[in-house]
Amino acid sequence: MIERRAMKRIQINRAARLSFGEIPGTHPCLVRDISALGACISTPYYIFADEFALSFDGHSGIFICRAVWRKATLCGVCFLLRRRSPKLANDPANPQTWGDEASA
């Protein structure tokens, strides 16, 4: 079989939780392997959602995922970067301190 991944994945077989925006609570899964770009997860159910959150250790780190492929209870995901809207430099709701300039 030809390897098509951009980065090699590391097998970790680690328990994690999934969160779906429209379904309350978290749901168990097993992360079989992982890289900086994505992962393969196994669940006791078929994942219908296209995007969801993956977390380890009680939400200390959250990865936003997009399903790339599905096969029964396995799902390959890529990690997404969520960008925040930019803050204006002179926004009074976001004061910045620049050393002595803030007190001037």
C-alpha distance (Angstrom), angle and dihedral (degrees) to the residues before:
residue distance angle dihedral
M1 . . .
I2 3.81 . .
E3 3.82 116.3 .
R4 3.83 108.6 -128.9
R5 3.80 99.9 175.5
A6 3.80 119.0 114.1
M7 3.83 91.7 -141.0
K8 3.78 132.4 30.0
R9 3.79 113.8 -106.2
I10 3.79 124.8 -134.3
Q11 3.81 118.5 -137.0
I12 3.81 109.2 -125.9
N13 3.85 107.1 153.7
R14 3.80 91.1 -157.8
A15 3.80 129.4 161.5
A16 3.79 116.1 -115.2
R17 3.81 140.7 159.7
L18 3.80 131.9 -115.3
S19 3.80 125.5 -148.0
F20 3.78 122.6 -161.9
G21 3.79 118.8 -164.6
E22 3.80 95.4 -134.1
I23 3.82 97.4 39.9
P24 3.82 118.1 68.3
G25 3.80 121.0 -127.6
T26 3.79 131.9 15.2
H27 3.78 128.1 -69.8
P28 3.83 129.4 -147.3
C29 3.78 124.2 -110.1
L30 3.79 140.5 157.9
V31 3.79 120.4 -125.3
R32 3.80 102.9 -144.0
D33 3.79 97.9 -177.6
I34 3.78 137.1 -4.2
S35 3.81 143.6 -169.8
A36 3.78 134.3 174.5
L37 3.80 89.1 -88.6
G38 3.80 104.2 41.9
A39 3.78 151.1 -32.3
C40 3.77 146.0 -131.9
I41 3.79 113.8 -120.6
S42 3.77 132.1 -170.7
T43 3.80 123.3 -153.5
P44 3.81 136.0 176.7
Y45 3.85 87.1 -118.7
Y46 3.80 140.4 41.8
I47 3.82 112.7 -91.8
F48 3.80 110.4 -132.0
A49 3.83 97.5 172.8
D50 3.80 119.0 98.5
E51 3.83 94.3 -152.5
F52 3.79 130.7 27.4
A53 3.80 142.9 145.4
L54 3.80 123.6 -97.2
S55 3.80 118.7 -160.3
F56 3.78 138.4 -178.9
D57 3.81 127.3 -161.5
G58 3.78 99.4 15.0
H59 3.79 99.1 -47.8
S60 3.81 96.5 -50.4
G61 3.80 87.3 132.9
I62 3.77 123.8 22.3
F63 3.80 126.7 -166.3
I64 3.79 119.2 -164.3
C65 3.80 106.0 -141.0
R66 3.79 137.7 -164.5
A67 3.80 118.4 -158.2
V68 3.80 110.9 -118.7
W69 3.79 99.0 175.0
R70 3.80 138.3 0.1
K71 3.79 131.6 -159.8
A72 3.79 116.1 174.5
T73 3.84 104.8 -61.4
L74 3.83 95.5 -11.5
C75 3.79 121.7 91.5
G76 3.78 130.8 -175.8
V77 3.80 114.3 -150.0
C78 3.77 138.3 -174.3
F79 3.79 120.1 -147.0
L80 3.80 117.6 -116.8
L81 3.77 128.1 -150.7
R82 3.77 114.3 -135.2
R83 3.77 113.5 -151.1
R84 3.78 122.1 -150.5
S85 3.77 120.7 -136.5
P86 3.81 109.7 -97.8
K87 3.80 119.5 -101.6
L88 3.76 118.9 -134.3
A89 3.79 114.9 -116.1
N90 3.82 91.5 -128.5
D91 3.82 95.6 43.4
P92 3.85 107.0 136.7
A93 3.81 89.6 -152.7
N94 3.82 89.2 60.9
P95 3.83 107.2 46.0
Q96 3.78 115.2 -173.5
T97 3.74 126.0 -157.5
W98 3.78 117.8 -143.3
G99 3.78 103.6 -175.7
D100 3.82 112.6 -93.4
E101 3.82 93.1 -5.1
A102 3.83 90.5 75.9
S103 3.80 91.8 61.6
A104 3.80 95.1 43.5
